[in-house]
Each structure stands twice: as C-alpha cells, then as structure tokens.
Amino acid sequence: MGIALFTSESVTEGHPDKICDQISDAVVDACLAHDPRAKVAVESAVKDNHVIVFGELTTTATIDAESLTRSVIRDIGYTDPALGFSADTATVQVHLSQQSPDIARGVETGGSGGTLGAGDQGMMFGYACVETSTFMPLPISLAHALAKRLAEVRKQGVLPFLRPDGKTQVTVAYQDGIPVAVPTIVIAAQHAPDIAQETLFEALVEEVIKKVVPAALLRDPRFLVNPTGRFVIGGPAGDSGLTGRKIMVDTYGSMARQGGGAFSGKDPTKVDRSGAYAARHAAKSVVAAGLADRCELQLAYAIGVAEPVSLFVETFGTARLPEEDLSRLVAGTFDFRPSAMLERLHLRRPVYRQTATYGHFGRDDVPWEQVLSLETPSVARRDRAYARSGSRHDA
C-alpha cells in the first residue's frame, strides 16, 4: 500500500459558527448549574453586530441569556467595536419558550416503567484509533491544536495583530495506515489591517505551526497562510454563524462517520449529545485496552424509548478477537440507556461550554474520555504497530 493523504480542519473560537456554539452551551451550563434536570434546546445565530438566541427551556433556573451572550463574546475577544461585532455594542435578541409537552412526555416516561427515554430518534457514532495518545485521528488533533494556538498567541499578546476569527487545515500522509508526514498546512487568520503578509506568514510559521506540529512530520512541507493575501474583515462582520454547523470539527474531522446531529445547545437527555459521548467512551475503551487499533461504534435510538434499537461495532480488521465477541463484550459492559449514560458519565453537570471549541473528544477535561478497563483473560495486551515504530504523534 502506498502513500495516502487525509485532511481535517478546525476553526478558532472567534469563528461565527463557534461563537454560536459557545453561546448555546453557555445557556446549557447555566441551566444545569442550578437545575440538573433542566431540558434545554437552544440555538444561536450571529450576523454583523446582531445575535439571536432562541429555542426551548424547561427549567427552574432563572437565566439571563443576554448577559451570558455578552460574556461569551467578551471572553472570545470581541471587545473592539471597530471589528464590527463586540460584546458591549451588539444587539441581542432572546426568544426562549417552554419545551413541547409531547416531547417531554416521551423523554420522561421512556415508554415504560418510568425510565428516561431517548430525547429523539437518530444515529450516533463514536470512534477511536491508536494514532495519538488521546486515541484521536492525527489530522483533526493537529488542526485543533493549531486553532487553539492561534487563540493563545492572540490572547497572550505574542502576536497582538491577530483577531479572533480563523481556520486551520492539516493534511497528513499515511503509509500502510500509519501517519508519516504532514505535507500541507493551511491557516486562515484574521489580522489587523496594517500587518504585512510576509510578517504574518513568518510569525504564524514560527509561533504557531512549529510550536504545534512535531518537527519529524515536517518534511519539505507546504504552508499556505491566508492564501488570498488578506483577512481583515472576519467574525460576524464577514460571515453569518449558526449553532451546530461544524459537526465534523466537533467530532473526528471526517475520519469517522457522523450521525448528523449536532451537540451544542442541547441538554444531555438529547441522545444526539449523550449517545455520541457514550459511543466515544466505549470506542476509546476498546482501543485503550488493546482490543483493536481502530474502533467505530454506532448507536441508534427511537424517541421516548430507553434501549437503543441497534448497536454496531466496526474495527476495520484490527480486532484482537472475533468482532462478534467484541460486540458482546461492549454490549455487556456499557449500558446505553439514556439514564445510565447520564449517570455513568456524570452528564447533568455544567461541563459543556468548554467543549464548544477545539472538539468534544480527545480532551482531558470531560468524563467520557476516561476509559473503562476492558481487559479480558483471553486477550493479552499487545504493543501496537504505532508504538513499535515510534510513529505515534501528538500535537
């Protein structure tokens, strides 16, 4: 097998869509902080100097959505009205109402026995692989690290000419399924109008790219920084934003399948969110136990029904035991009913705003990344090909 190229992208916290994700998840957290059983389905939209926050709430918490919105915008770094969007001058409209009683009825009863039912129908996927120590694919891991570094050097004053909006894109070369090089990196970084393109290019290569990507992977690479030559107008002044429009950024960078449901703005009874987290938890536990080098797990639910209607485990031929045995092991170890997922992963806590940027997976500050032991007497843990070849790379 020869060289294959795979590319993933990420965006900074100042990207219009990510502004909306953070606002929506700030509302989720505020509700859960005072009412762990709150039902939340909140969307946000931004354009120019306007924000709309809308959706459904069923909660005993008192939420000041406008103040939350302005706080999020300020934390991101939109504080200068000259950027066309700022925390203090933006118009914020809030339209929040009660959740439909038809939906609430099915969720609360679970169809039988008073258990918690799924908040919607749909499919969720979880994925893990041995490419990095976080068990995430290398392309999305590096893309997130670059996007996060753009925010760090801006906020710390290392590169004060940067502005909040930006995107990163990383191409990884694979040989026989193992990452061996990063031939191309694309960065779009919003900047002050008086910075020269050459200065910007050199600064981002030295302070962002080389600080993140392992030197061993940079073999005659191509760096494309603001390929159009200018990125001054950005954020909501340059583009509209919506909650839930970056689902590949939020998950595995297109390396794995995605069920179609976004995460941000939803309380954890929505299986779009909790089911995806539980699927990642199980897939990561399988790979961390050495039972497979790659694992993708699919769950499917019907609204108001507690038990998933299907569970599918795929290891792409890398399993250390028959896949039907592995599927039975997963099904016997993990309870994928909504109430069980909420309890096992401690999902009724306000931990969601932090996930709204730089990916929901591969991070160390959330419970679904803490693996369960799946070692079995019949399966010996083995050194993986990546460990043997020394080709595992982390951002």
C-alpha positions as CSV (number, residue, x, y, z in Angstrom):
1,M,0.0,0.0,0.0
2,G,1.4,3.4,-1.0
3,I,1.0,6.9,0.4
4,A,-2.5,8.2,1.1
5,L,-3.4,11.7,2.1
6,F,-6.2,12.7,4.5
7,T,-7.2,16.2,5.6
8,S,-9.1,17.6,8.5
9,E,-10.0,21.2,9.6
10,S,-10.7,23.1,12.7
11,V,-11.8,26.7,13.5
12,T,-11.0,29.2,16.2
13,E,-13.3,30.2,19.0
14,G,-13.9,33.5,17.1
15,H,-15.4,31.8,14.0
16,P,-19.0,32.8,13.6
17,D,-20.4,29.3,14.0
18,K,-18.3,28.6,17.1
19,I,-19.4,31.9,18.7
20,C,-22.9,30.4,18.4
21,D,-21.9,27.0,19.8
22,Q,-20.4,28.7,22.8
23,I,-23.4,30.9,23.5
24,S,-25.8,28.0,23.2
25,D,-23.6,25.8,25.5
26,A,-23.3,28.7,28.0
27,V,-27.1,28.6,28.3
28,V,-27.0,24.8,28.8
29,D,-24.4,25.1,31.6
30,A,-26.2,28.0,33.3
31,C,-29.4,25.9,33.4
32,L,-27.7,22.7,34.6
33,A,-25.7,24.6,37.3
34,H,-29.0,25.4,39.1
35,D,-31.2,22.7,37.8
36,P,-29.5,19.4,36.8
37,R,-32.7,18.1,35.3
38,A,-33.2,21.1,33.0
39,K,-34.3,20.4,29.5
40,V,-32.6,22.7,27.0
41,A,-32.7,23.0,23.2
42,V,-31.1,26.4,22.4
43,E,-29.8,27.7,19.1
44,S,-28.0,31.0,18.4
45,A,-27.4,33.0,15.2
46,V,-25.0,35.9,14.6
47,K,-24.5,38.4,11.7
48,D,-22.9,41.8,11.8
49,N,-23.5,43.2,15.2
50,H,-26.6,41.2,16.0
51,V,-27.2,38.0,18.0
52,I,-30.4,35.9,18.3
53,V,-30.7,33.3,21.0
54,F,-33.8,31.1,20.6
55,G,-35.2,27.7,21.5
56,E,-36.9,25.8,24.3
57,L,-36.2,25.6,28.0
58,T,-37.9,23.6,30.8
59,T,-36.1,24.5,34.0
60,T,-36.4,26.0,37.4
61,A,-33.3,28.1,36.8
62,T,-33.5,31.8,36.1
63,I,-31.4,32.5,33.0
64,D,-30.2,35.9,31.8
65,A,-29.4,34.8,28.3
66,E,-28.4,38.3,27.2
67,S,-25.8,38.7,29.9
68,L,-24.5,35.2,29.2
69,T,-24.2,36.1,25.5
70,R,-22.2,39.2,26.1
71,S,-19.9,37.4,28.5
72,V,-19.1,34.7,25.9
73,I,-18.4,37.3,23.2
74,R,-16.2,39.2,25.6
75,D,-14.3,36.1,26.6
76,I,-13.6,35.2,23.0
77,G,-12.1,38.6,22.4
78,Y,-14.6,40.6,20.5
79,T,-14.3,43.8,22.6
80,D,-13.4,46.4,19.9
81,P,-16.4,47.9,18.1
82,A,-14.1,48.6,15.1
83,L,-14.3,44.9,14.3
84,G,-18.0,45.3,13.5
85,F,-19.0,43.0,16.4
86,S,-18.4,43.5,20.1
87,A,-19.7,42.3,23.4
88,D,-20.9,45.8,24.6
89,T,-22.4,47.1,21.4
90,A,-24.1,44.0,19.9
91,T,-27.9,43.8,19.7
92,V,-29.0,40.6,21.5
93,Q,-32.5,39.2,21.0
94,V,-33.7,36.4,23.1
95,H,-36.6,34.1,22.2
96,L,-36.9,31.2,24.6
97,S,-40.1,29.2,25.3
98,Q,-41.3,26.1,27.0
99,Q,-40.4,22.7,25.6
100,S,-43.2,20.8,23.8
101,P,-45.1,18.6,26.3
102,D,-45.3,15.9,23.6
103,I,-41.5,15.6,23.6
104,A,-41.3,15.9,27.4
105,R,-43.8,13.1,27.9
106,G,-41.8,10.6,25.9
107,V,-38.5,11.5,27.3
108,E,-39.6,11.4,31.0
109,T,-41.5,8.1,30.7
110,G,-39.2,6.3,28.3
111,G,-42.3,4.4,27.0
112,S,-42.5,2.1,30.0
113,G,-41.6,1.8,33.6
114,G,-40.9,5.5,34.2
115,T,-37.3,5.2,32.9
116,L,-35.7,8.0,30.9
117,G,-36.4,7.7,27.2
118,A,-34.3,9.0,24.3
119,G,-34.9,12.6,23.5
120,D,-35.0,12.0,19.8
121,Q,-34.6,9.3,17.2
122,G,-31.3,9.1,15.3
123,M,-27.9,7.6,15.0
124,M,-24.7,8.4,16.9
125,F,-21.1,7.3,16.2
126,G,-18.1,7.0,18.4
127,Y,-14.6,6.5,17.2
128,A,-11.0,5.9,18.5
129,C,-7.7,4.9,17.0
130,V,-4.1,4.5,18.0
131,E,-2.6,7.4,16.1
132,T,-2.3,9.7,19.1
133,S,-2.1,9.3,22.9
134,T,-5.6,10.7,23.0
135,F,-6.8,8.0,20.7
136,M,-7.9,10.6,18.1
137,P,-7.0,10.8,14.4
138,L,-3.9,12.8,13.9
139,P,-5.3,15.2,11.2
140,I,-8.1,16.6,13.5
141,S,-5.8,16.5,16.5
142,L,-3.2,18.8,14.8
143,A,-5.9,21.0,13.3
144,H,-7.4,21.6,16.8
145,A,-4.0,22.3,18.3
146,L,-3.2,24.8,15.6
147,A,-6.5,26.6,16.1
148,K,-6.1,26.7,19.8
149,R,-2.6,28.0,19.4
150,L,-3.9,30.9,17.2
151,A,-6.1,31.9,20.1
152,E,-3.3,31.6,22.7
153,V,-0.8,33.8,20.9
154,R,-3.5,36.4,20.3
155,K,-4.7,36.5,23.9
156,Q,-1.3,36.3,25.4
157,G,0.0,39.2,23.2
158,V,2.6,37.1,21.4
159,L,1.0,38.0,18.1
160,P,-1.1,41.1,19.0
161,F,-2.0,41.8,15.4
162,L,-4.2,38.6,15.2
163,R,-8.0,38.9,15.5
164,P,-10.5,36.2,16.8
165,D,-11.6,34.6,13.6
166,G,-9.6,31.8,11.9
167,K,-9.5,28.3,10.4
168,T,-6.8,25.6,10.2
169,Q,-6.5,22.7,7.9
170,V,-4.0,19.8,8.2
171,T,-3.1,17.2,5.6
172,V,-1.5,14.0,6.9
173,A,0.3,11.5,4.7
174,Y,-0.3,7.8,5.7
175,Q,1.9,4.9,4.7
176,D,0.4,1.5,5.3
177,G,-2.2,3.2,7.5
178,I,0.5,4.9,9.7
179,P,0.9,8.7,9.7
180,V,4.4,9.6,8.4
181,A,4.4,13.2,7.4
182,V,2.4,16.5,7.3
183,P,2.9,17.7,3.7
184,T,0.4,20.7,3.8
185,I,-0.9,23.1,6.4
186,V,-3.4,25.8,5.6
187,I,-4.1,28.6,8.1
188,A,-6.6,31.5,7.7
189,A,-6.0,34.0,10.4
190,Q,-7.9,37.3,10.8
191,H,-5.4,40.1,11.3
192,A,-5.1,43.9,11.8
193,P,-5.1,45.8,8.5
194,D,-1.6,47.2,8.9
195,I,0.3,43.9,9.1
196,A,2.3,42.8,6.0
197,Q,1.6,39.4,4.6
198,E,5.3,38.4,4.8
199,T,5.4,39.3,8.5
200,L,2.2,37.4,9.2
201,F,3.5,34.3,7.4
202,E,6.7,34.2,9.2
203,A,5.1,34.8,12.6
204,L,2.5,32.0,12.1
205,V,5.1,29.5,10.9
206,E,7.4,30.2,13.9
207,E,4.9,30.8,16.7
208,V,2.0,28.6,15.7
209,I,3.0,25.8,13.2
210,K,6.4,24.9,14.6
211,K,5.2,25.2,18.2
212,V,2.5,22.5,17.5
213,V,3.5,20.1,14.7
214,P,6.3,17.7,15.6
215,A,9.4,18.5,13.5
216,A,9.7,14.9,12.4
217,L,6.5,15.3,10.5
218,L,7.5,18.4,8.6
219,R,9.4,17.1,5.7
220,D,9.6,19.7,3.0
221,P,6.1,20.9,3.9
222,R,3.9,23.5,2.1
223,F,2.5,26.2,4.3
224,L,-0.5,28.2,3.0
225,V,-1.2,31.2,5.2
226,N,-4.1,33.4,4.2
227,P,-3.8,32.3,0.6
228,T,-5.9,35.2,-0.7
229,G,-3.3,37.6,0.9
230,R,-5.7,39.4,3.3
231,F,-8.1,38.5,6.0
232,V,-9.1,41.7,7.8
233,I,-12.9,41.5,7.8
234,G,-13.9,38.5,9.9
235,G,-16.2,37.1,12.5
236,P,-19.9,38.0,12.2
237,A,-19.0,41.2,10.2
238,G,-17.7,38.9,7.4
239,D,-20.0,35.9,7.7
240,S,-23.1,34.7,9.5
241,G,-22.9,32.0,12.1
242,L,-25.3,29.3,13.4
243,T,-25.2,26.7,16.2
244,G,-24.4,23.2,15.1
245,R,-22.8,23.9,11.8
246,K,-19.4,22.5,12.5
247,I,-20.2,18.8,13.3
248,M,-17.1,17.4,11.6
249,V,-14.9,19.9,13.5
250,D,-16.7,18.8,16.7
251,T,-16.1,15.1,16.1
252,Y,-13.4,13.3,14.2
253,G,-12.5,15.6,11.2
254,S,-14.4,13.3,8.8
255,M,-12.2,10.3,9.6
256,A,-15.3,8.5,11.1
257,R,-18.9,8.5,10.2
258,Q,-21.3,11.0,11.8
259,G,-24.9,10.5,12.7
260,G,-25.9,14.0,11.6
261,G,-26.9,15.5,14.9
262,A,-25.0,18.5,16.4
263,F,-24.1,18.7,20.1
264,S,-24.1,22.3,21.3
265,G,-27.2,23.9,22.9
266,K,-28.7,20.5,23.9
267,D,-29.0,19.1,27.4
268,P,-27.7,15.6,27.9
269,T,-31.1,13.9,27.7
270,K,-30.8,14.6,24.0
271,V,-29.1,11.4,22.7
272,D,-27.5,13.4,19.8
273,R,-25.2,14.5,22.6
274,S,-25.1,11.8,25.3
275,G,-25.2,9.0,22.8
276,A,-22.3,10.3,20.9
277,Y,-20.3,10.8,24.1
278,A,-21.2,7.3,25.3
279,A,-20.2,5.8,21.9
280,R,-16.8,7.6,22.0
281,H,-16.4,6.4,25.6
282,A,-16.9,2.8,24.5
283,A,-14.8,3.0,21.4
284,K,-11.9,4.6,23.2
285,S,-12.1,2.0,25.9
286,V,-11.8,-0.8,23.3
287,V,-8.8,0.8,21.7
288,A,-7.1,1.7,25.0
289,A,-7.5,-1.9,26.1
290,G,-5.5,-3.1,23.1
291,L,-8.6,-4.9,21.7
292,A,-8.4,-3.1,18.4
293,D,-6.3,-0.4,16.7
294,R,-9.4,1.3,15.3
295,C,-12.9,1.1,16.6
296,E,-16.1,2.8,15.3
297,L,-19.3,2.2,17.3
298,Q,-22.8,3.1,16.1
299,L,-25.9,3.6,18.3
300,A,-29.5,4.2,17.1
301,Y,-32.5,5.3,19.1
302,A,-36.2,5.9,18.9
303,I,-37.7,8.9,20.6
304,G,-39.1,8.1,24.0
305,V,-37.6,4.6,24.1
306,A,-34.8,3.9,26.5
307,E,-33.0,0.9,24.9
308,P,-31.1,1.6,21.7
309,V,-32.7,0.0,18.7
310,S,-29.2,-1.1,17.4
311,L,-25.6,-1.3,18.4
312,F,-22.9,-1.9,15.8
313,V,-19.1,-2.2,16.4
314,E,-16.6,-1.9,13.5
315,T,-12.9,-2.4,13.9
316,F,-11.8,-2.4,10.2
317,G,-10.0,-5.7,10.6
318,T,-7.9,-4.6,13.5
319,A,-9.6,-6.5,16.3
320,R,-7.7,-8.9,18.6
321,L,-10.7,-11.2,19.0
322,P,-13.7,-12.0,16.8
323,E,-15.8,-8.9,16.2
324,E,-19.0,-10.7,17.4
325,D,-17.2,-11.4,20.7
326,L,-16.1,-7.8,20.9
327,S,-19.6,-6.6,20.3
328,R,-20.9,-8.8,23.1
329,L,-18.2,-7.5,25.4
330,V,-19.2,-3.9,24.6
331,A,-22.9,-4.6,25.0
332,G,-22.3,-6.4,28.3
333,T,-20.0,-3.7,29.7
334,F,-21.7,-0.4,28.6
335,D,-25.4,0.4,29.4
336,F,-26.5,2.7,26.6
337,R,-29.9,3.7,28.0
338,P,-30.1,7.4,28.5
339,S,-30.5,7.3,32.3
340,A,-27.5,5.0,32.5
341,M,-25.3,7.2,30.3
342,L,-26.2,10.3,32.3
343,E,-25.2,8.6,35.5
344,R,-22.1,6.8,34.3
345,L,-20.6,9.9,32.5
346,H,-21.9,12.5,35.0
347,L,-23.6,14.4,32.2
348,R,-26.0,16.5,34.3
349,R,-23.2,18.9,35.3
350,P,-22.3,22.2,33.6
351,V,-19.3,20.9,31.5
352,Y,-20.4,21.8,28.0
353,R,-19.3,25.3,27.2
354,Q,-15.7,24.2,27.3
355,T,-16.5,21.5,24.7
356,A,-17.8,24.0,22.2
357,T,-14.4,24.8,20.9
358,Y,-11.5,22.6,19.7
359,G,-13.5,19.4,19.6
360,H,-15.7,17.4,22.0
361,F,-13.3,14.5,22.0
362,G,-9.6,13.9,22.7
363,R,-9.5,16.3,25.6
364,D,-8.8,15.6,29.3
365,D,-11.4,17.7,31.0
366,V,-14.5,15.6,30.3
367,P,-15.7,12.3,31.8
368,W,-16.4,10.5,28.5
369,E,-12.7,10.5,27.8
370,Q,-11.9,8.5,31.0
371,V,-11.7,4.9,29.7
372,L,-13.1,1.8,31.4
373,S,-11.0,-1.3,31.7
374,L,-11.9,-3.9,29.1
375,E,-9.0,-6.4,29.6
376,T,-10.1,-10.0,29.4
377,P,-8.1,-13.1,30.4
378,S,-8.3,-14.4,26.9
379,V,-6.9,-11.3,25.2
380,A,-3.3,-10.3,26.0
381,R,-2.5,-6.7,25.7
382,R,-0.1,-6.1,22.8
383,D,2.3,-3.4,21.8
384,R,0.6,-1.7,18.8
385,A,2.3,-1.0,15.5
386,Y,2.4,2.7,16.2
387,A,4.2,2.2,19.5
388,R,6.7,-0.3,18.0
389,S,7.5,2.0,15.1
390,G,7.6,5.1,17.2
391,S,5.2,6.8,14.8
392,R,2.5,8.0,17.2
393,H,2.5,11.7,17.2
394,D,0.7,14.2,19.4
395,A,0.0,17.9,19.0
